[in-house]
Amino acid sequence: MTTGKLARSTGLYFEEFSPGDQVVSMGRTITEADIVNFAALSGDWNLIHTDAEYSQGQLFGQRVAHGLLILSIASGLSVRLGFMEETILAFRSIGEWRFQRPVFIGDTVRVRLTVDETKAMPRLGGGLVTFKVDVLNQKDEVVQRGTWEMLVKAQPA
C-alpha cells in the first residue's frame, strides 16, 4: 500500500515529503546464509543465532536472526524503494528502536515507512524528515519498530 509521493521511484527532495505519506517495501526472505554472513561480518556468533541444536532448548525453540541483521535489511529494503536516491544527505538517528518479535530462518520481512514530521534546516541545505518505521513479517506482525531521522536535500532553486 502506498500513498503520496513515496510511491515514486526517484529521489524526493525535502519539500516533497508530507506527514502521513506511506510506502511498504517488497519482501525479503531471511536465509541461513544471511545469518552466517552477518555473524562473520559482525563477530556475533551467539549460539542462539548460529547453533541449531543449542537453540532447540532455548526460548524460541530454533535459531533467531540477529536483531541488527533485520534492522540492516530494513535499511536496504527502504533504499530499494528509490525515493532516497541522490537526495539523502545523512541518516541522522534511529530513535526508540524496539525488537518486538523474533525473526526466524524462512520468515519474510518488509518495511512500512510513514512520514511523521518534517523540519526545514536551510543552513544544512534541506530538512529533517522523521519516519515511523515498522518491520513486518509475513503474518503482518510488527517484528521491529522505531523512528529514523534523515537529512534530505532541498529542491534546487
N, C-alpha and C positions, 0 to 999 in steps of 0.2 A: 504494500500500500504506500503510495507516495502522494504527497500534496505539496503545493507550492513549487518553488523553483529548484528544490533539491533533487528533483527527478531529472534535471538537466545533466548531461554527461560531460560538460566542460566546466572549467574553473569559474566559480562565482566570486564576485567582489563583495566587500563588506556591505555596501548599500543594497545588495540584492537579497540579503538574509532577513527574514521576518519571523518574529516569535510565532511558534505554532507550526512552522514548516516541518515536515516529517518525511523520512525516507527509510526503507528497510532494504538491507543488502541481500545479495544472493546468499545461499547457504554454503557451508564448508564442513565436510565430514572429518572428524578427528581420527587419525590413524595411530597405530602403534609406532610407526616411523616418526610421526610428529613428536611424540613423547620422548622417544630415544634421542632424536636430534636435538630437542630442546634441553634435555638432561646433559648432553655432551656440550652444548653451547654455554649453558648457564653454570654447569658444575653441580646442579641439584640432582643427585642420584638417590634421593629419598626413596626408600623401598615401597612406599605407598604408590609411587608413580611407576616404578621400574621392575618390581618383583611380583609376578602373578601369584605365586604360591603364598608369599607373605601376605599379600593384600586380601586373599580369601578369608583370612582370620581377622580382618580389621573392620571398622565401622561400615564401610560401603560394600564389602564382600568382593571387590575387584579393584583393579588399578584405576586411579583417578588422574586425569590430566592436570598438569601444573596450572594453578590459577593464573600465573603470569604468562603462560603459553596462550591461554584463552584470551587474555587481555591483548596480547600481541597480535593474535589472529583477528580480533575485533578491529584493531587499528588498521590492519591490512585490508580487511573487507570494506572498511569505511573509505580508504583511499581509492579502492577499485570503483567506487560509485562515481568518481570523476569530478565532483563539484569542488574538490580541493586542488585540482591540478593547476599548478603555477600561480595560485593566489594565496596559499597559506604561507605566511611569513614565519610563524613559530607555533609550536604546540606548547602552550604556556603552563597548563596544570591539569592534573587529574584530581578531582575532588570527591571526597566521601565515597570512595570505591568500596563496594561490598561484593563478596564472593558468597552467593546465596544458596547455590546448589552445586553438587559435583557434576563434572563433565567426564564421561567415560569414552573409551575407545568405541567408535561406531556412532557416537552422537553427532548430530549435525547442528552447527550453531550459525546464527545470523545476527546482524546488528540492526537495532532500530535507533535512529538519531532524530531527536526533536530539538529544534532551536528554542532555547529557553529565554535567552535575553541577548541583547546587543548593546555595546557601549563604544561610541566613537572615540578613537585615540589618534587624532590627526597628526600630532607630532611624531607618531611612530609610522605614519603612512597608511593608516587603515583603522581598524577597530577590533574590539574583542567580541567574539561570538562564543556564547556558552551553550553547550549542547547537553541535554539529558540523554544518556546512553543506556540502553537496555540490550544485553546479550541474551538471546533467546535460544532454547534448544528446539528440537523437532516436535516437541509437545506444546510449544508456545509458552513454556515456563521460563521465567527470568532466572538465569544462572549467575549473572553478574550485572551490576548496575552502578551508575555514578554519574559524574559530570566531567566533561572535557572543556577546557577553555583554549581557544585558538585565536591567534592574531592573524587577521585576514587583510590583504591589500585593499586599499581604496581604489575605486574606478579611476582610470586615467582622466585627467582634466580635458 
